[in-house]
Amino acid sequence: MTQRSKRILIAEDDRSDSEVLEQLLRDNGYDTLLASNGVEALETAIKHTPDLVLLDVAMPGENGYAVARQLKSYKATRFTPIIMLTAFTELEAKLEGLEAGVDDFLTKPYRQAELLTRIRSLLRVKALNDELEEAENIIFTLARMIEAKDSYTLGHADRVARFAVILGRILKRTPEELEILDKGGVLHDIGKMAIPDSILLKPGSLSKEEFDLMKTHPVVGCTICERLRAAKTALPLIRHHHERLDGTGYPDGLKGDQISPLVRIINVVDIYDALTTRRSYKDAWPIDRTFSVMYEEVRRGWWDGDILREWEKFVRSEDYRLLSLRIPFKESNTQRQP
């Protein structure tokens, strides 16, 4: 299979400089994209996701610093290397560039050989990052494949992730925390890949031995994900999503303040989704019954009552109805599994 040529975005408002760069890069086997101002640079980068950006500092509209900040804030371009081309030699200018997320600098006039060397170096680093990201994507896919074994749990991980992000927004968590909730929601049950299907799909109650084995899935999931760069911040959610505030949860018996706010959010939406959807061992519960049981568990000291109240308020709102995620409910007296 022929490998795609690396694509480099040249963001330069000086046409003659831009043409020189374009010719140099094409002569060395690179594809090029061109932008003559900051806004065009952003639009082109987001649309075409280049492998590297050559970014001039002084451009019309958004300057190079502003463009770099925005590129590093977008998920699709945050790992795209940026080389800033500048006539400034002051330390302050470079510090501002580093704060904006710039990976390297070249002072004009630059030597072509040096520019090409730096481009090759940063592209090698990006290639390694892309390989890691591909491996991480496989893990996220595996998480969804595990629940696909059981038609009743299909979509659970994605719903938990979506619900957790919505609840996180309601609770005014930061954008970084919302991303952690999204990843933790998708990956929280990945450890179930080590649990036999005879237990996962069992229609009745689990024996003590089966339940003990089921309780290992948070630790297994944490072990699977602990070497993945993208999952590191979500590890507490994966390991602790079955902990309870009174210390009776598993695997570590955490209590009170030992359980972070993000884990408490996952606790609530995970249990909510488990109760309101059909499983191999139970029918789906209606919302009134679900919240009645969950508030009883709050009184036992299991979940965060303030977080549950905020979730109930949203679930009973028109905004939730518009999500169209609920499944028709049937009553059942069957006990739930973890």
ZADO-1210 file (C-alpha; in nm, 4 decimals, padded with zeros to 6 digits):
<atoms>
<atom x="00.0000" y="00.0000" z="00.0000" code="MET" pos="1"/>
<atom x="00.1394" y="00.3420" z="-00.0985" code="THR" pos="2"/>
<atom x="00.1934" y="00.5685" z="00.1995" code="GLN" pos="3"/>
<atom x="00.0281" y="00.9094" z="00.1822" code="ARG" pos="4"/>
<atom x="00.2642" y="01.2028" z="00.1502" code="SER" pos="5"/>
<atom x="00.2784" y="01.4160" z="00.4641" code="LYS" pos="6"/>
<atom x="00.0643" y="01.7266" z="00.4375" code="ARG" pos="7"/>
<atom x="00.2042" y="02.0581" z="00.5665" code="ILE" pos="8"/>
<atom x="00.0044" y="02.3755" z="00.6143" code="LEU" pos="9"/>
<atom x="00.1939" y="02.6955" z="00.5325" code="ILE" pos="10"/>
<atom x="00.0318" y="02.9877" z="00.7151" code="ALA" pos="11"/>
<atom x="00.2179" y="03.2903" z="00.5781" code="GLU" pos="12"/>
<atom x="00.0789" y="03.6252" z="00.4626" code="ASP" pos="13"/>
<atom x="00.3852" y="03.7183" z="00.2549" code="ASP" pos="14"/>
<atom x="00.3152" y="03.5643" z="-00.0856" code="ARG" pos="15"/>
<atom x="00.6781" y="03.5419" z="-00.1977" code="SER" pos="16"/>
<atom x="00.7817" y="03.3696" z="00.1286" code="ASP" pos="17"/>
<atom x="00.4860" y="03.1346" z="00.0969" code="SER" pos="18"/>
<atom x="00.5793" y="03.0405" z="-00.2624" code="GLU" pos="19"/>
<atom x="00.9405" y="02.9690" z="-00.1636" code="VAL" pos="20"/>
<atom x="00.8253" y="02.7430" z="00.1196" code="LEU" pos="21"/>
<atom x="00.5729" y="02.5671" z="-00.0999" code="GLU" pos="22"/>
<atom x="00.8324" y="02.4906" z="-00.3663" code="GLN" pos="23"/>
<atom x="01.0861" y="02.3701" z="-00.1098" code="LEU" pos="24"/>
<atom x="00.8360" y="02.1335" z="00.0519" code="LEU" pos="25"/>
<atom x="00.7027" y="01.9974" z="-00.2765" code="ARG" pos="26"/>
<atom x="01.0584" y="01.9353" z="-00.3971" code="ASP" pos="27"/>
<atom x="01.1104" y="01.7245" z="-00.0859" code="ASN" pos="28"/>
<atom x="00.7996" y="01.5120" z="-00.1294" code="GLY" pos="29"/>
<atom x="00.5499" y="01.6933" z="00.0912" code="TYR" pos="30"/>
<atom x="00.1973" y="01.7984" z="00.0012" code="ASP" pos="31"/>
<atom x="00.1109" y="02.1552" z="00.0940" code="THR" pos="32"/>
<atom x="-00.1862" y="02.3616" z="00.2048" code="LEU" pos="33"/>
<atom x="-00.1759" y="02.7411" z="00.1976" code="LEU" pos="34"/>
<atom x="-00.3296" y="03.0099" z="00.4182" code="ALA" pos="35"/>
<atom x="-00.2596" y="03.3819" z="00.4068" code="SER" pos="36"/>
<atom x="-00.4204" y="03.4917" z="00.7346" code="ASN" pos="37"/>
<atom x="-00.5057" y="03.3564" z="01.0777" code="GLY" pos="38"/>
<atom x="-00.8722" y="03.2792" z="01.0150" code="VAL" pos="39"/>
<atom x="-00.7927" y="03.0946" z="00.6917" code="GLU" pos="40"/>
<atom x="-00.5185" y="02.9009" z="00.8700" code="ALA" pos="41"/>
<atom x="-00.7628" y="02.7819" z="01.1371" code="LEU" pos="42"/>
<atom x="-01.0310" y="02.6863" z="00.8869" code="GLU" pos="43"/>
<atom x="-00.7843" y="02.4984" z="00.6669" code="THR" pos="44"/>
<atom x="-00.6255" y="02.3125" z="00.9574" code="ALA" pos="45"/>
<atom x="-00.9604" y="02.2028" z="01.0994" code="ILE" pos="46"/>
<atom x="-01.0917" y="02.0957" z="00.7589" code="LYS" pos="47"/>
<atom x="-00.7823" y="01.9126" z="00.6315" code="HIS" pos="48"/>
<atom x="-00.5946" y="01.8143" z="00.9544" code="THR" pos="49"/>
<atom x="-00.2364" y="01.8641" z="00.8281" code="PRO" pos="50"/>
<atom x="00.0538" y="01.6629" z="00.9655" code="ASP" pos="51"/>
<atom x="00.2458" y="01.9803" z="01.0531" code="LEU" pos="52"/>
<atom x="00.1908" y="02.3574" z="01.0483" code="VAL" pos="53"/>
<atom x="00.4437" y="02.6244" z="00.9506" code="LEU" pos="54"/>
<atom x="00.3036" y="02.9325" z="01.1178" code="LEU" pos="55"/>
<atom x="00.4041" y="03.2960" z="01.0723" code="ASP" pos="56"/>
<atom x="00.3651" y="03.5186" z="01.3780" code="VAL" pos="57"/>
<atom x="00.2476" y="03.8427" z="01.2179" code="ALA" pos="58"/>
<atom x="-00.0591" y="03.7693" z="01.0061" code="MET" pos="59"/>
<atom x="-00.3788" y="03.9637" z="00.9371" code="PRO" pos="60"/>
<atom x="-00.6762" y="03.8762" z="01.1548" code="GLY" pos="61"/>
<atom x="-00.5634" y="03.6236" z="01.4133" code="GLU" pos="62"/>
<atom x="-00.1894" y="03.6355" z="01.4791" code="ASN" pos="63"/>
<atom x="00.0249" y="03.3233" z="01.5006" code="GLY" pos="64"/>
<atom x="-00.0022" y="03.2970" z="01.8785" code="TYR" pos="65"/>
<atom x="-00.3826" y="03.3019" z="01.8693" code="ALA" pos="66"/>
<atom x="-00.3901" y="03.0445" z="01.5885" code="VAL" pos="67"/>
<atom x="-00.1561" y="02.8128" z="01.7806" code="ALA" pos="68"/>
<atom x="-00.3684" y="02.8355" z="02.0965" code="ARG" pos="69"/>
<atom x="-00.6837" y="02.7459" z="01.9083" code="GLN" pos="70"/>
<atom x="-00.5233" y="02.4604" z="01.7154" code="LEU" pos="71"/>
<atom x="-00.3953" y="02.3099" z="02.0394" code="LYS" pos="72"/>
<atom x="-00.7432" y="02.3374" z="02.1920" code="SER" pos="73"/>
<atom x="-00.9166" y="02.1384" z="01.9158" code="TYR" pos="74"/>
<atom x="-00.9195" y="01.7612" z="01.9595" code="LYS" pos="75"/>
<atom x="-00.8355" y="01.6914" z="01.5942" code="ALA" pos="76"/>
<atom x="-00.5297" y="01.9203" z="01.5859" code="THR" pos="77"/>
<atom x="-00.4011" y="01.9341" z="01.9422" code="ARG" pos="78"/>
<atom x="-00.1123" y="01.6957" z="01.8662" code="PHE" pos="79"/>
<atom x="-00.0296" y="01.8549" z="01.5301" code="THR" pos="80"/>
<atom x="00.3250" y="01.9964" z="01.5542" code="PRO" pos="81"/>
<atom x="00.3649" y="02.3688" z="01.4921" code="ILE" pos="82"/>
<atom x="00.6849" y="02.5398" z="01.3819" code="ILE" pos="83"/>
<atom x="00.6629" y="02.9154" z="01.4268" code="MET" pos="84"/>
<atom x="00.8469" y="03.1280" z="01.1696" code="LEU" pos="85"/>
<atom x="00.9351" y="03.4620" z="01.3232" code="THR" pos="86"/>
<atom x="01.1578" y="03.7630" z="01.2796" code="ALA" pos="87"/>
<atom x="01.1477" y="03.8159" z="01.6565" code="PHE" pos="88"/>
<atom x="01.4521" y="03.7045" z="01.8531" code="THR" pos="89"/>
<atom x="01.3421" y="03.8193" z="02.2007" code="GLU" pos="90"/>
<atom x="01.2969" y="03.5566" z="02.4703" code="LEU" pos="91"/>
<atom x="00.9519" y="03.6967" z="02.5549" code="GLU" pos="92"/>
<atom x="00.8246" y="03.6238" z="02.2040" code="ALA" pos="93"/>
<atom x="00.9404" y="03.2632" z="02.2249" code="LYS" pos="94"/>
<atom x="00.7926" y="03.2207" z="02.5710" code="LEU" pos="95"/>
<atom x="00.4585" y="03.3461" z="02.4416" code="GLU" pos="96"/>
<atom x="00.4812" y="03.0951" z="02.1583" code="GLY" pos="97"/>
<atom x="00.5596" y="02.8099" z="02.3956" code="LEU" pos="98"/>
<atom x="00.2646" y="02.9062" z="02.6140" code="GLU" pos="99"/>
<atom x="00.0452" y="02.8977" z="02.3029" code="ALA" pos="100"/>
<atom x="00.1577" y="02.5404" z="02.2287" code="GLY" pos="101"/>
<atom x="00.4216" y="02.5986" z="01.9607" code="VAL" pos="102"/>
<atom x="00.6611" y="02.3040" z="01.9288" code="ASP" pos="103"/>
<atom x="00.9591" y="02.4712" z="01.7604" code="ASP" pos="104"/>
<atom x="01.0830" y="02.8078" z="01.6301" code="PHE" pos="105"/>
<atom x="01.2822" y="02.9261" z="01.3322" code="LEU" pos="106"/>
<atom x="01.4037" y="03.2825" z="01.3049" code="THR" pos="107"/>
<atom x="01.3804" y="03.4472" z="00.9648" code="LYS" pos="108"/>
<atom x="01.5835" y="03.4329" z="00.7485" code="PRO" pos="109"/>
<atom x="01.6115" y="03.0578" z="00.8075" code="TYR" pos="110"/>
<atom x="01.8342" y="02.7986" z="00.6421" code="ARG" pos="111"/>
<atom x="01.6387" y="02.5542" z="00.4293" code="GLN" pos="112"/>
<atom x="01.8387" y="02.2527" z="00.5465" code="ALA" pos="113"/>
<atom x="01.7633" y="02.3391" z="00.9099" code="GLU" pos="114"/>
<atom x="01.3931" y="02.3830" z="00.8371" code="LEU" pos="115"/>
<atom x="01.3721" y="02.0450" z="00.6628" code="LEU" pos="116"/>
<atom x="01.5576" y="01.8746" z="00.9485" code="THR" pos="117"/>
<atom x="01.3202" y="02.0171" z="01.2064" code="ARG" pos="118"/>
<atom x="01.0185" y="01.9195" z="00.9965" code="ILE" pos="119"/>
<atom x="01.1415" y="01.5605" z="00.9666" code="ARG" pos="120"/>
<atom x="01.2100" y="01.5434" z="01.3400" code="SER" pos="121"/>
<atom x="00.8635" y="01.6667" z="01.4399" code="LEU" pos="122"/>
<atom x="00.6933" y="01.4427" z="01.1845" code="LEU" pos="123"/>
<atom x="00.8691" y="01.1407" z="01.3375" code="ARG" pos="124"/>
<atom x="00.7348" y="01.2367" z="01.6795" code="VAL" pos="125"/>
<atom x="00.3859" y="01.2822" z="01.5361" code="LYS" pos="126"/>
<atom x="00.4033" y="00.9414" z="01.3681" code="ALA" pos="127"/>
<atom x="00.4787" y="00.7820" z="01.7068" code="LEU" pos="128"/>
<atom x="00.1898" y="00.9719" z="01.8656" code="ASN" pos="129"/>
<atom x="-00.0405" y="00.8568" z="01.5862" code="ASP" pos="130"/>
<atom x="00.0590" y="00.4946" z="01.6488" code="GLU" pos="131"/>
<atom x="-00.0188" y="00.5348" z="02.0196" code="LEU" pos="132"/>
<atom x="-00.3507" y="00.6963" z="01.9373" code="GLU" pos="133"/>
<atom x="-00.4370" y="00.4087" z="01.7033" code="GLU" pos="134"/>
<atom x="-00.3632" y="00.1582" z="01.9804" code="ALA" pos="135"/>
<atom x="-00.5784" y="00.3612" z="02.2178" code="GLU" pos="136"/>
<atom x="-00.8624" y="00.3678" z="01.9671" code="ASN" pos="137"/>
<atom x="-00.8480" y="-00.0117" z="01.9589" code="ILE" pos="138"/>
<atom x="-00.9030" y="-00.0170" z="02.3360" code="ILE" pos="139"/>
<atom x="-01.2072" y="00.2109" z="02.3039" code="PHE" pos="140"/>
<atom x="-01.3415" y="-00.0181" z="02.0315" code="THR" pos="141"/>
<atom x="-01.2851" y="-00.3225" z="02.2536" code="LEU" pos="142"/>
<atom x="-01.4864" y="-00.1545" z="02.5283" code="ALA" pos="143"/>
<atom x="-01.7834" y="-00.1338" z="02.2937" code="ARG" pos="144"/>
<atom x="-01.7326" y="-00.4878" z="02.1636" code="MET" pos="145"/>
<atom x="-01.7553" y="-00.6288" z="02.5171" code="ILE" pos="146"/>
<atom x="-02.1039" y="-00.4911" z="02.5752" code="GLU" pos="147"/>
<atom x="-02.2068" y="-00.5972" z="02.2236" code="ALA" pos="148"/>
<atom x="-02.1896" y="-00.9593" z="02.3469" code="LYS" pos="149"/>
<atom x="-02.5170" y="-00.8883" z="02.5257" code="ASP" pos="150"/>
<atom x="-02.7940" y="-00.7151" z="02.3327" code="SER" pos="151"/>
<atom x="-02.9247" y="-00.5781" z="02.6626" code="TYR" pos="152"/>
<atom x="-02.6071" y="-00.3853" z="02.7459" code="THR" pos="153"/>
<atom x="-02.5410" y="-00.2638" z="02.3911" code="LEU" pos="154"/>
<atom x="-02.4866" y="00.1123" z="02.4067" code="GLY" pos="155"/>
<atom x="-02.4435" y="00.1231" z="02.7857" code="HIS" pos="156"/>
<atom x="-02.0871" y="00.2595" z="02.7800" code="ALA" pos="157"/>
<atom x="-02.1717" y="00.5338" z="02.5319" code="ASP" pos="158"/>
<atom x="-02.4838" y="00.6313" z="02.7276" code="ARG" pos="159"/>
<atom x="-02.2879" y="00.6457" z="03.0540" code="VAL" pos="160"/>
<atom x="-02.0265" y="00.8637" z="02.8831" code="ALA" pos="161"/>
<atom x="-02.2897" y="01.0933" z="02.7356" code="ARG" pos="162"/>
<atom x="-02.4904" y="01.1159" z="03.0575" code="PHE" pos="163"/>
<atom x="-02.1732" y="01.1832" z="03.2591" code="ALA" pos="164"/>
<atom x="-02.0701" y="01.4702" z="03.0319" code="VAL" pos="165"/>
<atom x="-02.4205" y="01.6215" z="03.0481" code="ILE" pos="166"/>
<atom x="-02.4255" y="01.5954" z="03.4278" code="LEU" pos="167"/>
<atom x="-02.0706" y="01.7312" z="03.4424" code="GLY" pos="168"/>
<atom x="-02.1818" y="02.0376" z="03.2471" code="ARG" pos="169"/>
<atom x="-02.4770" y="02.0868" z="03.4817" code="ILE" pos="170"/>
<atom x="-02.2339" y="02.0729" z="03.7745" code="LEU" pos="171"/>
<atom x="-02.0022" y="02.3215" z="03.6002" code="LYS" pos="172"/>
<atom x="-01.7020" y="02.0907" z="03.5711" code="ARG" pos="173"/>
<atom x="-01.4125" y="02.2120" z="03.3544" code="THR" pos="174"/>
<atom x="-01.3687" y="02.1137" z="02.9864" code="PRO" pos="175"/>
<atom x="-01.0763" y="01.8927" z="03.0892" code="GLU" pos="176"/>
<atom x="-01.2945" y="01.7153" z="03.3447" code="GLU" pos="177"/>
<atom x="-01.5712" y="01.6677" z="03.0886" code="LEU" pos="178"/>
<atom x="-01.3207" y="01.4901" z="02.8639" code="GLU" pos="179"/>
<atom x="-01.2212" y="01.2646" z="03.1539" code="ILE" pos="180"/>
<atom x="-01.5885" y="01.1840" z="03.2149" code="LEU" pos="181"/>
<atom x="-01.6331" y="01.0983" z="02.8480" code="ASP" pos="182"/>
<atom x="-01.3357" y="00.8597" z="02.8444" code="LYS" pos="183"/>
<atom x="-01.4187" y="00.7109" z="03.1831" code="GLY" pos="184"/>
<atom x="-01.7764" y="00.6508" z="03.0784" code="GLY" pos="185"/>
<atom x="-01.6755" y="00.4598" z="02.7662" code="VAL" pos="186"/>
<atom x="-01.4026" y="00.2581" z="02.9419" code="LEU" pos="187"/>
<atom x="-01.5508" y="00.1987" z="03.2872" code="HIS" pos="188"/>
<atom x="-01.6530" y="-00.1627" z="03.2183" code="ASP" pos="189"/>
<atom x="-01.3661" y="-00.2663" z="02.9896" code="ILE" pos="190"/>
<atom x="-01.2391" y="-00.5031" z="03.2592" code="GLY" pos="191"/>
<atom x="-01.5405" y="-00.7228" z="03.1882" code="LYS" pos="192"/>
<atom x="-01.3468" y="-00.8623" z="02.8931" code="MET" pos="193"/>
<atom x="-01.1856" y="-01.0916" z="03.1532" code="ALA" pos="194"/>
<atom x="-01.5227" y="-01.2116" z="03.2884" code="ILE" pos="195"/>
<atom x="-01.6630" y="-01.5334" z="03.1347" code="PRO" pos="196"/>
<atom x="-01.9752" y="-01.4965" z="02.9204" code="ASP" pos="197"/>
<atom x="-02.1479" y="-01.7511" z="03.1448" code="SER" pos="198"/>
<atom x="-02.1371" y="-01.4874" z="03.4198" code="ILE" pos="199"/>
<atom x="-02.1896" y="-01.1752" z="03.2097" code="LEU" pos="200"/>
<atom x="-02.4946" y="-01.3196" z="03.0352" code="LEU" pos="201"/>
<atom x="-02.6404" y="-01.5179" z="03.3266" code="LYS" pos="202"/>
<atom x="-03.0159" y="-01.4517" z="03.3424" code="PRO" pos="203"/>
<atom x="-03.0452" y="-01.5097" z="03.7180" code="GLY" pos="204"/>
<atom x="-02.8628" y="-01.4079" z="04.0351" code="SER" pos="205"/>
<atom x="-02.4896" y="-01.4696" z="04.0633" code="LEU" pos="206"/>
<atom x="-02.3424" y="-01.7104" z="04.3159" code="SER" pos="207"/>
<atom x="-02.0952" y="-01.5733" z="04.5702" code="LYS" pos="208"/>
<atom x="-01.8047" y="-01.7118" z="04.3682" code="GLU" pos="209"/>
<atom x="-01.9407" y="-01.5606" z="04.0463" code="GLU" pos="210"/>
<atom x="-02.0003" y="-01.2254" z="04.2134" code="PHE" pos="211"/>
<atom x="-01.6479" y="-01.2239" z="04.3567" code="ASP" pos="212"/>
<atom x="-01.5128" y="-01.2794" z="04.0059" code="LEU" pos="213"/>
<atom x="-01.7387" y="-01.0056" z="03.8652" code="MET" pos="214"/>
<atom x="-01.6007" y="-00.7654" z="04.1270" code="LYS" pos="215"/>
<atom x="-01.2526" y="-00.7967" z="03.9769" code="THR" pos="216"/>
<atom x="-01.3482" y="-00.6095" z="03.6577" code="HIS" pos="217"/>
<atom x="-01.2626" y="-00.2561" z="03.7829" code="PRO" pos="218"/>
<atom x="-00.9058" y="-00.3620" z="03.8714" code="VAL" pos="219"/>
<atom x="-00.8657" y="-00.5530" z="03.5458" code="VAL" pos="220"/>
<atom x="-00.9937" y="-00.2520" z="03.3511" code="GLY" pos="221"/>
<atom x="-00.7512" y="-00.0216" z="03.5291" code="CYS" pos="222"/>
<atom x="-00.4636" y="-00.2596" z="03.4491" code="THR" pos="223"/>
<atom x="-00.5617" y="-00.2704" z="03.0811" code="ILE" pos="224"/>
<atom x="-00.5730" y="00.1087" z="03.0532" code="CYS" pos="225"/>
<atom x="-00.2928" y="00.2240" z="03.2831" code="GLU" pos="226"/>
<atom x="-00.0295" y="00.2296" z="03.0067" code="ARG" pos="227"/>
<atom x="-00.2481" y="00.4221" z="02.7640" code="LEU" pos="228"/>
<atom x="-00.1693" y="00.7912" z="02.7480" code="ARG" pos="229"/>
<atom x="-00.5244" y="00.8887" z="02.6556" code="ALA" pos="230"/>
<atom x="-00.6785" y="00.6900" z="02.9433" code="ALA" pos="231"/>
<atom x="-00.4485" y="00.7897" z="03.2294" code="LYS" pos="232"/>
<atom x="-00.6725" y="01.0656" z="03.3648" code="THR" pos="233"/>
<atom x="-00.9750" y="00.8329" z="03.3521" code="ALA" pos="234"/>
<atom x="-00.8137" y="00.5540" z="03.5582" code="LEU" pos="235"/>
<atom x="-00.9845" y="00.6551" z="03.8873" code="PRO" pos="236"/>
<atom x="-01.3245" y="00.6372" z="03.7145" code="LEU" pos="237"/>
<atom x="-01.2475" y="00.2929" z="03.5721" code="ILE" pos="238"/>
<atom x="-01.1213" y="00.1551" z="03.9034" code="ARG" pos="239"/>
<atom x="-01.3665" y="00.3210" z="04.1428" code="HIS" pos="240"/>
<atom x="-01.7034" y="00.3287" z="03.9646" code="HIS" pos="241"/>
<atom x="-01.8376" y="00.0657" z="04.2096" code="HIS" pos="242"/>
<atom x="-01.7171" y="00.2418" z="04.5261" code="GLU" pos="243"/>
<atom x="-01.9756" y="00.3735" z="04.7745" code="ARG" pos="244"/>
<atom x="-01.9522" y="00.6747" z="05.0027" code="LEU" pos="245"/>
<atom x="-02.0014" y="00.4598" z="05.3148" code="ASP" pos="246"/>
<atom x="-01.7008" y="00.2413" z="05.2269" code="GLY" pos="247"/>
<atom x="-01.9002" y="-00.0718" z="05.1337" code="THR" pos="248"/>
<atom x="-01.8117" y="-00.0601" z="04.7638" code="GLY" pos="249"/>
<atom x="-01.5309" y="-00.2284" z="04.5761" code="TYR" pos="250"/>
<atom x="-01.2464" y="-00.2842" z="04.4925" code="PRO" pos="251"/>
<atom x="-01.0764" y="-00.0544" z="04.7471" code="ASP" pos="252"/>
<atom x="-01.3501" y="00.0242" z="04.9980" code="GLY" pos="253"/>
<atom x="-01.3038" y="00.3990" z="04.9536" code="LEU" pos="254"/>
<atom x="-01.5109" y="00.6235" z="05.1783" code="LYS" pos="255"/>
<atom x="-01.6386" y="00.9826" z="05.1718" code="GLY" pos="256"/>
<atom x="-01.3900" y="01.2356" z="05.0376" code="ASP" pos="257"/>
<atom x="-01.1696" y="00.9555" z="04.9046" code="GLN" pos="258"/>
<atom x="-01.4219" y="00.9276" z="04.6208" code="ILE" pos="259"/>
<atom x="-01.3724" y="01.2153" z="04.3775" code="SER" pos="260"/>
<atom x="-01.6578" y="01.4257" z="04.2340" code="PRO" pos="261"/>
<atom x="-01.6011" y="01.2772" z="03.8882" code="LEU" pos="262"/>
<atom x="-01.6312" y="00.9212" z="04.0209" code="VAL" pos="263"/>
<atom x="-01.9522" y="01.0225" z="04.2016" code="ARG" pos="264"/>
<atom x="-02.0938" y="01.1468" z="03.8706" code="ILE" pos="265"/>
<atom x="-02.0117" y="00.8153" z="03.7031" code="ILE" pos="266"/>
<atom x="-02.1661" y="00.6297" z="04.0007" code="ASN" pos="267"/>
<atom x="-02.4992" y="00.8035" z="03.9521" code="VAL" pos="268"/>
<atom x="-02.5340" y="00.7777" z="03.5743" code="VAL" pos="269"/>
<atom x="-02.4010" y="00.4203" z="03.5626" code="ASP" pos="270"/>
<atom x="-02.6583" y="00.2989" z="03.8155" code="ILE" pos="271"/>
<atom x="-02.9317" y="00.5065" z="03.6507" code="TYR" pos="272"/>
<atom x="-02.8663" y="00.3499" z="03.3098" code="ASP" pos="273"/>
<atom x="-02.8403" y="-00.0003" z="03.4548" code="ALA" pos="274"/>
<atom x="-03.1792" y="00.0357" z="03.6221" code="LEU" pos="275"/>
<atom x="-03.3672" y="00.2057" z="03.3389" code="THR" pos="276"/>
<atom x="-03.2620" y="-00.0396" z="03.0660" code="THR" pos="277"/>
<atom x="-03.3405" y="-00.4057" z="03.0259" code="ARG" pos="278"/>
<atom x="-03.0734" y="-00.6574" z="03.1207" code="ARG" pos="279"/>
<atom x="-03.0458" y="-01.0356" z="03.0920" code="SER" pos="280"/>
<atom x="-03.1459" y="-01.0606" z="03.4595" code="TYR" pos="281"/>
<atom x="-03.4116" y="-00.7848" z="03.4802" code="LYS" pos="282"/>
<atom x="-03.6620" y="-00.5784" z="03.2884" code="ASP" pos="283"/>
<atom x="-03.6183" y="-00.2028" z="03.2577" code="ALA" pos="284"/>
<atom x="-03.7463" y="00.0052" z="03.5485" code="TRP" pos="285"/>
<atom x="-03.9566" y="00.3213" z="03.5107" code="PRO" pos="286"/>
<atom x="-03.8039" y="00.6509" z="03.6174" code="ILE" pos="287"/>
<atom x="-04.0108" y="00.6910" z="03.9359" code="ASP" pos="288"/>
<atom x="-03.9072" y="00.3511" z="04.0656" code="ARG" pos="289"/>
<atom x="-03.5468" y="00.4091" z="03.9637" code="THR" pos="290"/>
<atom x="-03.5143" y="00.7343" z="04.1591" code="PHE" pos="291"/>
<atom x="-03.7025" y="00.5910" z="04.4550" code="SER" pos="292"/>
<atom x="-03.4467" y="00.3098" z="04.4809" code="VAL" pos="293"/>
<atom x="-03.1501" y="00.5411" z="04.4216" code="MET" pos="294"/>
<atom x="-03.2652" y="00.7859" z="04.6935" code="TYR" pos="295"/>
<atom x="-03.3036" y="00.4939" z="04.9309" code="GLU" pos="296"/>
<atom x="-02.9423" y="00.4063" z="04.8503" code="GLU" pos="297"/>
<atom x="-02.8450" y="00.7698" z="04.9161" code="VAL" pos="298"/>
<atom x="-03.0015" y="00.7337" z="05.2622" code="ARG" pos="299"/>
<atom x="-02.7917" y="00.4213" z="05.3130" code="ARG" pos="300"/>
<atom x="-02.4846" y="00.6325" z="05.2405" code="GLY" pos="301"/>
<atom x="-02.3981" y="00.4927" z="04.8980" code="TRP" pos="302"/>
<atom x="-02.4335" y="00.7823" z="04.6500" code="TRP" pos="303"/>
<atom x="-02.4016" y="01.1605" z="04.6499" code="ASP" pos="304"/>
<atom x="-02.7530" y="01.2995" z="04.7060" code="GLY" pos="305"/>
<atom x="-02.6754" y="01.6449" z="04.5668" code="ASP" pos="306"/>
<atom x="-02.5501" y="01.4971" z="04.2395" code="ILE" pos="307"/>
<atom x="-02.8492" y="01.2629" z="04.2180" code="LEU" pos="308"/>
<atom x="-03.0920" y="01.5528" z="04.2667" code="ARG" pos="309"/>
<atom x="-02.9304" y="01.7470" z="03.9828" code="GLU" pos="310"/>
<atom x="-02.9529" y="01.4403" z="03.7596" code="TRP" pos="311"/>
<atom x="-03.3186" y="01.3815" z="03.8449" code="GLU" pos="312"/>
<atom x="-03.3980" y="01.7450" z="03.7686" code="LYS" pos="313"/>
<atom x="-03.2448" y="01.7055" z="03.4231" code="PHE" pos="314"/>
<atom x="-03.4038" y="01.3642" z="03.3552" code="VAL" pos="315"/>
<atom x="-03.7485" y="01.5056" z="03.4274" code="ARG" pos="316"/>
<atom x="-03.6888" y="01.8048" z="03.1987" code="SER" pos="317"/>
<atom x="-03.7823" y="01.8561" z="02.8353" code="GLU" pos="318"/>
<atom x="-03.4114" y="01.8566" z="02.7440" code="ASP" pos="319"/>
<atom x="-03.3789" y="01.4941" z="02.8510" code="TYR" pos="320"/>
<atom x="-03.6891" y="01.3879" z="02.6605" code="ARG" pos="321"/>
<atom x="-03.5371" y="01.5337" z="02.3465" code="LEU" pos="322"/>
<atom x="-03.2347" y="01.3062" z="02.3806" code="LEU" pos="323"/>
<atom x="-03.4656" y="01.0163" z="02.2869" code="SER" pos="324"/>
<atom x="-03.2380" y="00.7667" z="02.4609" code="LEU" pos="325"/>
<atom x="-03.4871" y="00.5889" z="02.6842" code="ARG" pos="326"/>
<atom x="-03.6145" y="00.2360" z="02.6234" code="ILE" pos="327"/>
<atom x="-03.9776" y="00.1309" z="02.6995" code="PRO" pos="328"/>
<atom x="-03.9944" y="00.0271" z="03.0640" code="PHE" pos="329"/>
<atom x="-04.1330" y="-00.2848" z="03.2300" code="LYS" pos="330"/>
<atom x="-04.1555" y="-00.3560" z="03.6001" code="GLU" pos="331"/>
<atom x="-03.9487" y="-00.6344" z="03.7575" code="SER" pos="332"/>
<atom x="-03.8590" y="-00.7445" z="04.1088" code="ASN" pos="333"/>
<atom x="-03.5301" y="-00.9004" z="03.9988" code="THR" pos="334"/>
<atom x="-03.2174" y="-00.7879" z="04.1857" code="GLN" pos="335"/>
<atom x="-02.9577" y="-00.6024" z="03.9769" code="ARG" pos="336"/>
<atom x="-02.6051" y="-00.7228" z="03.9132" code="GLN" pos="337"/>
<atom x="-02.2992" y="-00.4921" z="03.9124" code="PRO" pos="338"/>
</atoms>
